[in-house]
Amino acid sequence: MTAHAVLTEPVPDRSPGSLSWPVTAAVRALAMDAVEQAKSGHPGAPLGMAEIAAVLWREQLRHNPADPSWPDRDRFVLSNGHGSMLLYALLHLTGYDLPIEELKRFRQLHARTPGHPEVGMTPGIETTTGPLGQGLANAVGMALAEKTLAAQFNRPGLSIVDHRTFVFLGDGCLMEGVSHEACSLAGRLGLGKLVAFYDDNGISIDGQVEEWFPDDTPARFEAYGWHVARAVDGHDPKAIAAALEAALAETGKPSLICCKTVIGRGAPTKQGHQDTHGAPLGADEIAGTRAAMGWTHAPFEIPAEVYALWDARKAGVARQQAWDARMAAYERAYPREAGEFRRRLSGDLSEAFEPAFTAALESAIEKRETIATRKASQQALAALSRVVPEFLGGSADLAHSNLTAYPGSTPVTRNPAGNQVLYGVREFGMSAIANGIALHGGFIPFVATFLVFSDYARNAMRMSALMGARVIYVLTHDSIGLGEDGPTHQPVEHVESLRLIPNLDVWRPSDTVETLVAWHAALTRRDGPSALILSRQNLPCWPHAVADADTIAEGAYVVATGEDVSAPRLVLVATGSEVKLAVATADLLRQEGITARVVSLPCREHFEKLTKVQREALFPPDLPIITIEAGVTRGWRGFTGADTVAGVTAIGIDRFGESAPEKDLWPLFGFTAEAVAEAARRALR
């Protein structure tokens, strides 16, 4: 009998770091299957960062899939949010409530796996990412919040705030200017619990980045004061783990781990090529990748033994139980602090808030000071900060102009348990960091700059609104009223452009009382940001009663002028400093026998939520409306108030300003009682 040789297939190398390592093969398979089924997405980053993700999520990330809101969890941010399938695969494999059916519905309507990660939609997502660089800045905010909260609440032997913030990022994040702003500040603040992984694959959408991004990134971050691990093999788990251990050991500096990777790793003809960045691999390339990985399972099929390698549920519960025990000991030793800690994490304001607001309101009504609304804002901060210890505010190098420094504010650079951030001239970074602070919890951040520089911050403001983040924007020097600095600093289009952002409440108060109400509304709001638009110049305070606060909070009300306006012939509606002009115009018209109602409209967003009946009580449909605001008129031309049939005349500024003293600018642009009265007469003809 002739002996025959037994032919066998070579046993694939399934060791960590190999393409056939089941841990990373599962991540790559899920990512490319979901993108292929959606016929849309970005497979390159998930395929290229699988080993980095495996080391972090399996060895170091402290989280609990059963409770994504556990307060002391590590935060993870995917700043290169286009690689969202990497994160969705990780959440699914580690045991979050993200079933395989949701991965199959990647990028589909109402799926919990949208094209870019969105906070509040998917369990385990800490922030909405996609606009590159902002996730990195959010992570800086989260790490700052952790450090400050720890300094405020931890006690010797009882650390109830002790977690890290990890962030993945790519070349695009580092090219965006916001990364420079945020990371420079992170180095100065010594955020030692912030660890960033740089996916250094040398590729972006247009090809090899060396042609336009030759920066020495490690040297840049070392100059910022970061700990940097250079040229780590991003596909070698041992090298990644060693770099991560060194980063965690460095507690005085944030860390950047520069991982050399191959985009689309495993794709036989497309790995290392820009084509893998933002398009499905295609059936043939996926088949080749499966073969290279030795992955024989059907699309979206993960063997039980691979799930077991990833499952973080048991360890997560144990970590949280250990924290619960520490928290219980803390509550026994420090019951007042424990109650305050839980209150702040809940987002509730203290029981002392409303009485403090009422006292401040009564004082403002009694004093009726003629001051700038930026000064009124500072007074509000001083009064309310006593009962809002969760304030964590700051300004873009303009605290003494924005008047956001107040008695009791202490920079965190001088005291880690402080409540003020000296952001420097970093409007975009400041705003994106504030988003991270708000998302972390335990604080209500406010940030400040001149209104005209809101352009620098705008995309972060948009992200605040998109995420429903409780961030307060203090924007001063709100019109040509700032005077001599000229058109570069005089905002004309900014108020109206901010009103275009959905879910952003824009307040432009006209006096001290309206300013207090605006702060109250911003602080009590739980589902989004607010912008407070404040004057440089002094403004009078109108007669008010305490009960008026609720009416003002509705967004529009009739200003008390001491005259009977129950049967007006027209309505003058204004915001901010122009309410003063509306009152002066009404006085002038009254001398001619024309009765005009003056309506202050501090918040159009609140006004628009009123019923038609409520709007018509302010703006009877048969009366002409004259709108007065020192800015572009386009939005006011569509303002009908109560579906008026009598017409709207918008008085504003549809050009850039001039460099001159304030007293010369108002008449130049037609902001005089005589000019507005003439417009009113024409409307009545």
C-alpha positions in Angstrom: 0.0 0.0 0.0 1.4 3.3 -1.0 1.6 6.0 1.6 0.2 9.3 0.7 1.3 12.7 2.1 -1.3 14.6 4.1 -1.8 18.1 2.7 -2.6 20.8 5.3 -3.2 24.5 5.1 -0.6 26.6 7.0 -1.8 27.6 10.4 -2.3 31.4 10.4 -0.4 33.5 12.9 -3.0 34.6 15.4 -0.6 36.2 17.8 -1.2 39.8 18.9 -0.3 42.3 16.2 -0.7 39.8 13.4 -3.5 40.4 10.8 -5.1 37.1 12.0 -5.2 38.2 15.7 -8.9 37.5 16.4 -9.2 40.6 18.6 -8.4 43.0 15.8 -9.7 40.9 13.0 -13.2 41.3 14.5 -12.9 45.1 14.6 -11.7 45.2 11.0 -14.4 42.9 9.8 -17.2 44.8 11.5 -15.9 48.1 10.2 -15.6 47.1 6.5 -18.8 45.1 6.6 -20.8 48.0 7.9 -19.3 50.5 5.5 -19.9 48.1 2.6 -23.5 47.5 3.5 -24.1 51.3 3.9 -22.2 51.9 0.6 -20.8 54.9 2.5 -18.2 55.5 5.2 -14.6 55.6 6.2 -12.9 52.2 6.6 -9.3 53.3 6.5 -9.0 54.6 10.1 -10.7 51.6 11.7 -8.5 49.2 9.8 -5.4 51.2 10.6 -6.1 51.8 14.3 -7.4 48.4 15.4 -4.3 47.5 17.4 -4.2 50.8 19.2 -7.9 50.4 20.1 -7.4 46.9 21.3 -4.6 47.8 23.6 -6.4 50.8 25.1 -9.8 49.3 25.4 -8.8 45.9 26.6 -5.9 46.8 28.9 -6.4 50.3 30.3 -9.8 51.9 29.7 -11.8 51.9 32.9 -15.5 51.9 32.0 -18.7 50.1 32.6 -20.8 49.1 29.5 -23.7 48.5 31.8 -23.7 52.1 33.0 -22.3 54.5 30.4 -22.9 57.5 32.7 -20.9 56.2 35.7 -19.3 59.4 37.0 -15.7 58.1 37.4 -15.4 56.3 34.1 -12.5 57.1 31.8 -13.6 59.4 28.9 -12.8 58.3 25.3 -13.0 60.7 22.4 -12.7 59.8 18.7 -11.6 63.2 17.4 -11.2 61.7 13.9 -14.9 61.0 14.0 -15.1 59.9 10.4 -13.7 56.6 11.7 -16.9 56.1 13.6 -17.2 52.4 12.8 -14.1 51.8 14.9 -15.9 53.2 17.9 -19.2 51.5 17.2 -17.3 48.2 16.8 -15.6 48.7 20.2 -18.9 49.6 21.9 -20.6 46.6 20.5 -17.8 44.1 21.3 -17.2 45.3 24.8 -20.9 44.9 25.8 -22.7 48.3 25.4 -26.3 48.3 24.5 -25.5 48.5 20.8 -26.7 45.3 19.1 -25.3 44.0 15.9 -28.5 45.1 14.1 -27.5 48.7 14.8 -24.1 48.1 13.1 -26.0 46.7 10.1 -27.9 49.9 10.0 -24.8 52.1 9.9 -25.5 55.6 8.5 -29.2 54.8 8.0 -32.2 56.9 9.1 -32.7 56.9 12.9 -30.0 54.3 13.5 -27.9 54.6 16.6 -24.8 54.4 14.4 -24.8 57.7 12.5 -22.1 58.7 10.1 -20.2 60.6 12.8 -20.5 59.9 16.5 -23.3 61.9 18.2 -23.6 62.3 21.9 -26.9 61.3 23.3 -27.7 59.0 20.4 -25.4 56.0 21.1 -24.5 54.7 24.6 -20.8 55.3 25.3 -20.4 58.3 23.0 -19.0 61.2 25.1 -19.1 63.9 22.5 -20.2 64.6 18.9 -17.2 64.6 16.6 -16.6 65.1 12.9 -15.3 68.7 12.6 -11.7 67.8 12.9 -9.7 69.0 15.9 -12.7 69.8 18.0 -12.9 66.4 19.6 -9.3 66.9 20.7 -10.2 70.2 22.2 -13.3 68.6 23.9 -11.0 66.1 25.5 -8.8 68.9 26.9 -12.0 70.3 28.4 -12.9 66.9 29.9 -9.4 66.5 31.4 -9.6 70.1 32.8 -13.0 69.3 34.3 -11.6 66.1 35.9 -8.6 67.9 37.4 -10.6 70.8 38.8 -13.4 68.6 40.1 -10.9 66.4 41.8 -9.2 69.4 43.4 -12.5 70.6 44.7 -13.9 67.4 46.1 -11.2 64.8 46.7 -10.0 64.4 50.3 -7.0 62.5 51.7 -7.5 58.8 51.2 -10.9 59.3 49.5 -10.6 60.1 45.8 -14.0 60.1 44.2 -12.8 61.8 41.1 -9.9 59.9 39.5 -10.2 59.1 35.9 -8.4 59.6 32.6 -9.3 61.1 29.2 -8.2 59.3 26.1 -8.5 60.7 22.6 -7.7 59.3 19.1 -6.8 61.8 16.4 -5.4 62.1 13.0 -3.4 64.4 10.7 -6.5 66.5 10.0 -7.1 67.2 13.7 -3.5 68.4 14.0 -3.7 70.6 10.9 -6.8 72.4 12.2 -5.9 75.6 14.2 -8.1 74.6 17.1 -5.6 71.9 18.0 -2.9 74.4 18.5 -5.1 76.6 20.7 -6.3 73.7 22.9 -3.1 71.7 23.1 -0.9 74.7 24.0 -3.2 75.5 26.9 -3.4 71.8 27.9 0.4 71.8 28.3 0.3 74.9 30.4 -2.4 73.5 32.7 -0.5 70.3 33.2 -3.3 67.9 32.4 -1.5 64.7 33.3 -4.5 62.5 32.9 -5.0 63.4 29.2 -3.5 60.9 26.7 -3.8 61.4 23.0 -3.0 58.8 20.3 -1.9 60.2 17.0 -2.7 58.0 14.0 0.3 59.0 12.0 -0.4 57.2 8.7 0.8 60.0 6.4 -2.4 59.9 4.4 -5.4 62.2 4.1 -8.1 62.7 1.5 -5.8 64.4 -1.1 -3.0 61.9 -0.7 0.3 61.8 1.1 0.3 64.6 3.7 4.1 65.3 3.5 3.4 67.6 0.6 1.4 70.0 2.7 1.9 68.9 6.3 5.6 68.4 7.0 5.4 69.5 10.6 7.6 68.0 13.3 4.6 67.1 15.4 6.5 65.5 18.3 8.7 68.6 18.6 5.6 70.8 18.5 4.0 69.0 21.4 7.2 68.9 23.4 7.3 72.6 23.0 3.8 72.8 24.4 5.0 71.0 27.5 3.6 67.5 26.6 5.2 64.1 27.2 5.7 62.6 23.8 6.3 59.1 22.6 7.8 59.2 19.1 7.5 56.8 16.2 5.6 54.0 18.1 4.8 51.0 15.9 1.0 51.4 15.8 0.5 47.7 14.8 2.7 46.3 17.6 0.6 45.8 20.7 3.7 45.5 23.0 5.1 48.8 21.7 1.7 50.5 22.1 1.3 49.1 25.6 4.8 50.2 26.7 4.2 53.8 25.4 0.8 53.9 27.1 2.3 52.7 30.4 4.9 55.5 30.2 2.2 58.1 29.4 0.1 57.0 32.4 3.1 57.2 34.6 3.6 60.9 33.6 1.2 62.6 35.9 2.4 66.2 35.4 2.0 66.5 31.6 -0.5 65.5 29.0 0.8 62.8 26.7 0.9 62.3 22.9 1.6 58.8 21.6 2.7 59.1 18.0 1.7 55.8 16.3 3.1 55.0 12.9 0.3 53.1 11.1 -0.8 51.9 7.7 -4.2 53.3 6.7 -6.6 50.5 5.6 -4.2 47.8 7.0 -5.0 44.4 5.6 -6.6 45.5 2.4 -4.5 43.7 -0.2 -4.3 46.4 -2.9 -5.6 49.5 -1.1 -3.8 49.6 2.2 -1.6 52.7 2.6 -3.7 54.5 -0.1 -5.9 57.5 0.2 -8.8 55.5 -1.4 -9.4 53.7 1.8 -10.1 56.9 3.7 -13.6 57.7 2.7 -15.1 55.0 0.5 -16.2 51.3 0.8 -13.5 48.8 0.0 -15.7 46.9 -2.4 -16.5 43.2 -2.4 -13.2 41.9 -4.0 -11.0 44.0 -1.6 -13.1 42.8 1.4 -12.7 39.2 0.3 -9.0 39.7 0.0 -8.8 41.3 3.5 -10.8 38.5 5.0 -8.3 36.0 3.4 -5.3 38.0 4.7 -6.8 37.9 8.2 -7.9 34.3 8.0 -11.4 35.5 8.9 -13.8 32.9 7.5 -17.0 34.2 9.2 -19.9 35.7 7.4 -20.5 39.5 7.4 -21.4 40.7 10.9 -20.8 37.3 12.4 -18.6 37.3 15.5 -17.8 34.0 17.2 -18.6 33.7 20.9 -14.9 33.2 21.8 -14.1 36.5 20.2 -16.8 38.3 22.1 -15.4 36.8 25.3 -12.0 38.3 24.4 -13.6 41.8 24.3 -16.3 41.6 26.9 -15.8 44.4 29.5 -19.0 44.0 31.4 -17.8 42.0 34.4 -14.7 44.1 34.9 -16.8 47.3 34.5 -19.3 46.3 37.1 -16.4 45.5 39.5 -14.7 48.9 38.9 -18.0 50.7 39.5 -18.7 48.8 42.7 -15.3 49.7 44.0 -16.0 53.3 43.3 -19.5 53.0 44.9 -17.7 51.7 48.1 -15.4 54.7 48.0 -18.3 57.1 47.5 -20.2 55.5 50.4 -17.2 56.1 52.7 -16.9 59.6 51.4 -20.5 60.3 52.2 -20.0 59.0 55.7 -17.0 61.2 56.2 -18.1 64.3 54.3 -21.9 64.2 53.9 -22.2 67.9 52.9 -19.6 67.6 50.2 -21.0 64.3 49.0 -24.5 65.9 48.6 -23.0 68.8 46.7 -21.0 66.5 44.5 -24.1 64.5 43.5 -26.1 67.7 43.0 -23.5 69.1 40.6 -23.3 65.9 38.6 -27.0 65.9 38.3 -27.0 69.3 36.7 -29.5 70.7 39.2 -29.0 74.2 40.6 -28.8 74.6 44.4 -31.9 75.4 46.5 -30.3 78.7 47.2 -30.3 79.8 43.6 -33.8 81.1 43.2 -33.7 83.1 46.5 -30.3 84.6 45.4 -31.7 85.5 42.0 -34.7 87.2 43.6 -32.5 89.2 46.0 -30.3 90.3 43.1 -33.4 91.2 41.1 -34.9 93.3 43.9 -31.6 95.1 44.3 -31.4 95.9 40.6 -35.0 97.1 40.5 -34.4 99.4 43.5 -31.1 100.8 42.3 -32.1 101.3 38.6 -28.5 102.0 37.7 -27.5 103.4 34.4 -24.6 101.1 33.5 -23.4 99.0 30.6 -25.0 95.6 30.3 -21.5 94.1 30.5 -21.2 95.7 34.0 -24.7 94.4 34.8 -23.5 90.9 33.8 -20.5 91.2 36.1 -22.9 92.1 38.9 -25.1 89.2 38.1 -22.0 86.9 38.2 -20.9 88.3 41.5 -24.3 87.7 43.0 -25.1 84.3 41.5 -21.6 82.8 41.8 -22.1 82.6 45.6 -24.8 79.9 45.0 -23.4 78.5 41.7 -20.1 77.0 42.7 -20.2 74.9 39.5 -19.2 78.0 37.5 -16.0 77.4 35.5 -15.7 80.5 33.4 -13.1 82.3 31.4 -12.3 84.8 28.7 -10.1 85.0 25.6 -7.7 87.5 27.2 -10.5 90.0 27.7 -11.7 89.4 31.2 -11.2 93.1 32.1 -13.2 94.2 29.1 -15.8 91.5 29.2 -16.0 92.0 32.9 -16.1 88.3 33.5 -13.7 88.5 36.5 -15.7 88.9 39.6 -15.1 88.8 43.4 -14.4 85.2 44.3 -13.1 84.1 40.9 -9.7 82.3 41.1 -7.7 81.1 38.1 -7.1 77.4 38.0 -3.4 78.1 37.2 -3.0 79.6 40.7 -5.3 77.2 42.5 -6.3 73.8 41.0 -9.6 74.1 42.8 -10.3 77.5 41.2 -13.2 78.5 39.0 -11.6 80.7 36.3 -9.7 79.7 33.2 -7.3 82.2 31.6 -7.8 81.1 28.1 -5.5 83.6 26.3 -6.4 84.7 22.8 -7.9 81.4 21.8 -11.6 81.9 21.0 -12.1 78.7 19.0 -10.2 76.5 21.4 -11.8 78.2 24.4 -15.3 77.4 23.1 -14.5 73.8 22.2 -12.8 73.2 25.5 -16.0 74.6 27.2 -18.0 72.0 25.3 -15.8 69.3 26.8 -16.2 70.8 30.3 -20.0 70.8 29.9 -20.1 67.3 28.6 -17.9 66.0 31.4 -20.4 67.2 34.0 -20.0 68.9 37.4 -19.6 72.4 35.9 -21.5 75.1 34.1 -18.9 76.7 31.8 -19.1 80.2 30.5 -16.7 81.8 28.0 -16.3 85.4 26.9 -15.0 87.5 24.1 -16.0 90.5 22.0 -19.1 89.8 19.9 -17.2 90.4 16.6 -14.8 87.6 17.5 -17.7 85.1 17.8 -16.7 84.3 14.2 -13.6 82.6 15.5 -15.7 80.5 17.9 -18.7 79.9 15.7 -18.2 76.3 14.8 -17.7 75.3 18.5 -20.9 77.4 19.3 -22.7 75.4 16.6 -21.5 72.2 18.2 -22.7 73.4 21.6 -26.2 73.8 20.1 -26.0 70.5 18.2 -25.1 68.6 21.3 -27.4 70.5 23.6 -24.4 71.5 25.8 -25.0 73.9 28.6 -22.4 76.5 27.7 -22.9 80.2 28.2 -21.3 82.6 25.8 -20.7 86.2 27.1 -20.3 88.4 24.0 -19.6 92.1 24.7 -19.0 95.3 22.7 -22.1 94.4 20.8 -22.5 97.3 18.2 -21.1 100.4 16.7 -21.5 101.7 20.2 -18.0 100.6 21.0 -16.8 103.5 18.9 -13.2 104.3 18.0 -11.9 100.7 17.4 -13.7 100.9 14.1 -15.3 98.5 11.7 -12.9 95.6 12.4 -14.3 95.5 15.9 -17.9 96.8 15.3 -20.2 93.8 14.8 -23.1 94.3 12.4 -24.0 90.9 11.1 -23.2 88.9 14.2 -26.3 88.9 16.3 -28.5 87.9 13.4 -26.1 85.3 12.2 -26.0 83.7 15.7 -29.8 83.6 15.6 -29.5 81.3 12.6 -28.0 78.6 14.7 -30.7 76.2 15.8 -31.0 75.6 19.5 -28.9 78.6 20.5 -30.7 81.1 22.7 -29.5 84.6 21.8 -30.1 87.3 24.5 -29.6 91.0 23.9 -30.7 92.7 27.2 -31.4 96.4 27.4 -30.8 97.0 31.1 -29.6 95.5 34.4 -32.9 93.6 35.0 -33.1 92.1 31.6 -29.4 91.1 32.0 -30.2 89.3 35.3 -33.1 87.5 33.6 -30.9 86.5 30.7 -28.4 84.9 33.2 -31.2 83.2 35.0 -32.5 81.7 31.7 -29.1 80.6 30.6 -28.4 78.9 33.9 -31.7 77.1 34.3 -31.6 75.9 30.7 -30.6 72.2 30.5 -30.8 71.5 26.8 -28.5 73.9 25.1 -26.3 76.9 25.0 -27.1 80.6 25.4 -25.4 83.7 24.1 -25.5 86.9 26.1 -25.0 90.0 23.8 -23.8 92.9 26.0 -23.1 96.6 25.6 -19.9 98.5 26.2 -21.8 101.8 26.7 -24.0 102.7 29.6 -27.8 102.1 29.4 -30.7 103.2 31.6 -32.7 100.8 33.6 -36.5 100.8 33.0 -39.1 100.6 35.8 -39.7 97.0 36.7 -41.4 94.9 39.4 -40.1 91.5 40.5 -43.1 89.8 38.8 -41.8 91.3 35.5 -39.0 88.7 35.4 -41.3 86.0 34.2 -42.6 88.2 31.4 -39.2 89.2 30.3 -38.2 85.6 30.3 -40.8 85.0 27.6 -38.6 87.0 25.3 -40.6 90.2 24.7 -42.6 92.6 26.8 -44.0 96.1 26.8 -41.6 98.6 28.3 -43.2 100.7 31.0 -42.8 104.3 30.0 -45.3 105.8 32.4 -47.8 106.6 29.6 -51.0 104.8 28.6 -50.3 102.7 25.5 -53.4 100.6 25.6 -54.5 101.9 22.2 -51.3 102.4 20.2 -51.1 103.3 16.6 -47.9 101.5 16.0 -45.3 99.3 17.7 -41.6 100.1 18.2 -39.7 97.0 18.9 -36.0 97.0 19.8 -33.2 95.0 21.5 -30.3 96.0 23.7 -29.1 99.6 23.6 -31.7 100.5 20.9 -34.6 100.1 23.4 -33.4 103.4 24.7 -33.8 104.9 21.3 -37.3 103.3 20.9 -38.4 105.0 24.2 -37.0 108.3 23.0 -38.8 108.0 19.7 -42.1 107.1 21.5 -41.7 110.3 23.6 -41.2 112.4 20.4 -44.2 110.9 18.6 -46.4 111.4 21.7 -45.8 115.1 21.4 -47.4 114.9 17.9 -50.3 112.9 19.2 -49.1 109.6 18.0 -49.2 106.8 20.6 -46.5 104.2 20.1 -46.0 101.0 22.1 -42.4 100.2 22.9 -41.6 96.4 23.0 -38.2 95.2 24.2 -37.4 91.9 22.6 -34.3 90.5 24.5 -34.6 87.0 23.1 -36.3 86.2 19.8 -36.0 82.5 20.4 -38.1 82.6 23.5 -40.6 85.0 21.9 -41.1 82.6 19.0 -42.2 79.9 21.4 -45.2 82.0 22.4 -48.6 81.2 21.1 -50.2 83.3 18.3 -52.5 84.9 20.9 -49.6 85.9 23.1 -47.7 87.4 20.1 -50.7 89.3 18.9 -51.2 90.8 22.4 -47.8 92.5 21.9 -48.1 93.1 18.2 -51.7 93.6 17.1 -52.0 92.5 13.4 -53.4 95.8 12.2 -50.5 97.9 13.5 -47.3 98.8 11.7 -44.1 97.6 13.3 -40.8 99.5 13.4 -37.9 97.3 14.3 -34.7 98.9 15.6 -31.4 97.1 16.0 -27.9 98.2 15.3 -27.2 95.3 12.9 -28.2 93.9 9.6 -31.9 94.1 8.8 -32.4 90.9 6.8 -33.8 88.9 9.7 -36.0 91.7 10.8 -37.6 92.0 7.4 -39.1 88.6 7.9 -40.1 89.3 11.5 -43.9 89.5 11.6 -44.4 89.2 15.4 -48.1 88.4 15.1 -48.6 87.7 11.4 -49.1 91.5 11.0 -50.7 92.7 7.8 -49.7 96.3 8.4 -46.1 95.8 7.4 -42.6 95.9 9.1 -40.1 98.7 8.7 -36.6 97.5 9.7 -34.1 100.1 10.9 -30.5 98.8 11.1 -27.1 98.8 9.6 -26.4 96.9 6.3 -22.8 98.0 5.9 -19.7 97.9 7.9 -19.1 100.6 10.6 -16.7 103.5 10.9 -13.9 104.5 13.3 -15.2 107.4 15.3 -16.5 108.2 18.8 -19.8 106.6 19.6 -21.6 110.0 19.7 -20.8 110.6 16.0 -21.7 107.1 14.9 -25.3 106.8 16.0 -26.5 109.8 13.9 -24.3 108.8 11.0 -26.2 105.5 10.7 -29.6 107.1 11.3 -30.0 106.0 14.9 -31.7 109.1 16.2 -35.2 109.6 17.6 -35.9 112.0 14.7 -34.9 109.5 12.0 -36.9 106.7 13.6 -39.9 109.0 14.1 -39.9 109.9 10.5 -39.9 106.2 9.6 -42.9 105.8 11.9 -44.8 108.6 10.2 -44.2 107.1 6.8 -45.5 103.7 8.1 -48.7 105.4 9.2 -49.4 107.2 5.9 
